[in-house]
């Protein structure tokens, strides 16, 4: 904190110290860090009306109780820590705040999960190139499931139309819009491959993205600073950035959410496919796999020798995109 | 010189044993070795299939076809209203298959296999595999067809006829359901 800002902050603390008495005096007499001091302000604000008047930010002093509650939530949300460092209590608190925030701001009832990885599970995906017909049903399901920005038509999945006889990713056309399947073409879907050796994770300067135990690469949207290093590092163009505040109409919001998955994002953060973490950790299929009308998509547990995905790896000629980069994607392509 | 070479080789071999150099597939195989391939002809199936009979609009077929179906008799009455006017057989050339290839004319509540054995509408794969043995093998293992809602055991798969219209099994041409969204500069 610069000198001027520090002086202002101290005078601001003193100014509001008067009416509340003892509590504020204790705050000032103790030597504490900036983050702790600000957190305590938020904590005090929630305790009682009088304390709210004394310690909450200045713009809180007027306004309805709902507005004050919202400001307190925002204040506490701003100073919460990285999801990986939170204990169960802190996680429960932030979920409660977020759910309340959506209720206050948008009159939305959502359920945000913090379900952890299932034991002895490593997710894998297989894509049958001879089955995909390019209908883009998976993309529609993905948008609806994951609350992606409707204004910019954000999509995690891309379906490339490629001429028969070509295998190069360079020759693919993801912008096709005509009746499909087109004569003499095949279709290849891409999304985040949840690499086992993810280059995006390595470049993140704030530790906002990481690989979970079950192999899913996730993002803490409240810890992302939007530098887009990960977007540049991903060799598969799998990451998306919110240039504007994402818009999803209330009636289209999927209320079954996960903290690391499809909860509503904000302007200036990255997002990407999480294999529908909110579904798969409940044992369900990702929305794309469930929506696929041709059965081109298979999802399963790589550590279960009886799973469909393991059968494909053992009995089909599979390949992965850009294997020479040693990113080890957990997404295989195969043909009949 | 030779000793140095072997020393380096030895060090390299030790290095390979560490987790860092293991490929993803090696890690997976080490954690859970592959099971023996399921024997597709053993009759033992490790998954269940979606039912089909309850979704047929006209079932039970014997409601109308009380005593089977006589093709030559029916062919003599072309002016009669045809109940199955919407059925158009575009599965295989006429010299390869007819209605009777799958439907049992003696008892229309059932399908029939190549050997004449009756099969329930809930188990069409028993009929389909007569010709599509490769697809049946893939489907039995999980490389063809669709999982039903869940990736966890107990496994449930789609039936052949959940996805394929048996009278016209190929997927039809149609428009994609969403517009593309790809920035101009990106692939």
Boltz contact constraints between the chains, C-beta under 6 A:
constraints:
  - contact:
      token1: [A, 133]
      token2: [B, 171]
      max_distance: 6.0
  - contact:
      token1: [A, 135]
      token2: [B, 176]
      max_distance: 6.0
  - contact:
      token1: [A, 136]
      token2: [B, 176]
      max_distance: 6.0
  - contact:
      token1: [A, 136]
      token2: [B, 177]
      max_distance: 6.0
  - contact:
      token1: [A, 136]
      token2: [B, 178]
      max_distance: 6.0
  - contact:
      token1: [A, 137]
      token2: [B, 177]
      max_distance: 6.0
  - contact:
      token1: [A, 139]
      token2: [B, 178]
      max_distance: 6.0
  - contact:
      token1: [A, 140]
      token2: [B, 177]
      max_distance: 6.0
  - contact:
      token1: [A, 140]
      token2: [B, 178]
      max_distance: 6.0
  - contact:
      token1: [A, 153]
      token2: [B, 181]
      max_distance: 6.0
  - contact:
      token1: [A, 155]
      token2: [B, 181]
      max_distance: 6.0
  - contact:
      token1: [A, 174]
      token2: [B, 180]
      max_distance: 6.0
  - contact:
      token1: [A, 174]
      token2: [B, 182]
      max_distance: 6.0
  - contact:
      token1: [A, 175]
      token2: [B, 180]
      max_distance: 6.0
  - contact:
      token1: [A, 175]
      token2: [B, 182]
      max_distance: 6.0
  - contact:
      token1: [A, 179]
      token2: [B, 173]
      max_distance: 6.0
  - contact:
      token1: [A, 179]
      token2: [B, 175]
      max_distance: 6.0
  - contact:
      token1: [A, 180]
      token2: [B, 176]
      max_distance: 6.0
  - contact:
      token1: [A, 196]
      token2: [B, 24]
      max_distance: 6.0
  - contact:
      token1: [A, 237]
      token2: [B, 186]
      max_distance: 6.0
  - contact:
      token1: [A, 283]
      token2: [B, 150]
      max_distance: 6.0
  - contact:
      token1: [A, 283]
      token2: [B, 152]
      max_distance: 6.0
  - contact:
      token1: [A, 284]
      token2: [B, 150]
      max_distance: 6.0
  - contact:
      token1: [A, 285]
      token2: [B, 151]
      max_distance: 6.0
  - contact:
      token1: [A, 294]
      token2: [B, 171]
      max_distance: 6.0
  - contact:
      token1: [A, 295]
      token2: [B, 145]
      max_distance: 6.0
  - contact:
      token1: [A, 295]
      token2: [B, 146]
      max_distance: 6.0
  - contact:
      token1: [A, 299]
      token2: [B, 151]
      max_distance: 6.0
  - contact:
      token1: [A, 300]
      token2: [B, 151]
      max_distance: 6.0
  - contact:
      token1: [A, 302]
      token2: [B, 28]
      max_distance: 6.0
  - contact:
      token1: [A, 303]
      token2: [B, 31]
      max_distance: 6.0
  - contact:
      token1: [A, 303]
      token2: [B, 32]
      max_distance: 6.0
  - contact:
      token1: [A, 305]
      token2: [B, 32]
      max_distance: 6.0
  - contact:
      token1: [A, 305]
      token2: [B, 34]
      max_distance: 6.0
  - contact:
      token1: [A, 305]
      token2: [B, 35]
      max_distance: 6.0
  - contact:
      token1: [A, 306]
      token2: [B, 35]
      max_distance: 6.0
  - contact:
      token1: [A, 308]
      token2: [B, 142]
      max_distance: 6.0
  - contact:
      token1: [A, 311]
      token2: [B, 141]
      max_distance: 6.0
  - contact:
      token1: [A, 311]
      token2: [B, 142]
      max_distance: 6.0
  - contact:
      token1: [A, 312]
      token2: [B, 143]
      max_distance: 6.0
  - contact:
      token1: [A, 314]
      token2: [B, 34]
      max_distance: 6.0
  - contact:
      token1: [A, 316]
      token2: [B, 143]
      max_distance: 6.0
  - contact:
      token1: [A, 328]
      token2: [B, 24]
      max_distance: 6.0
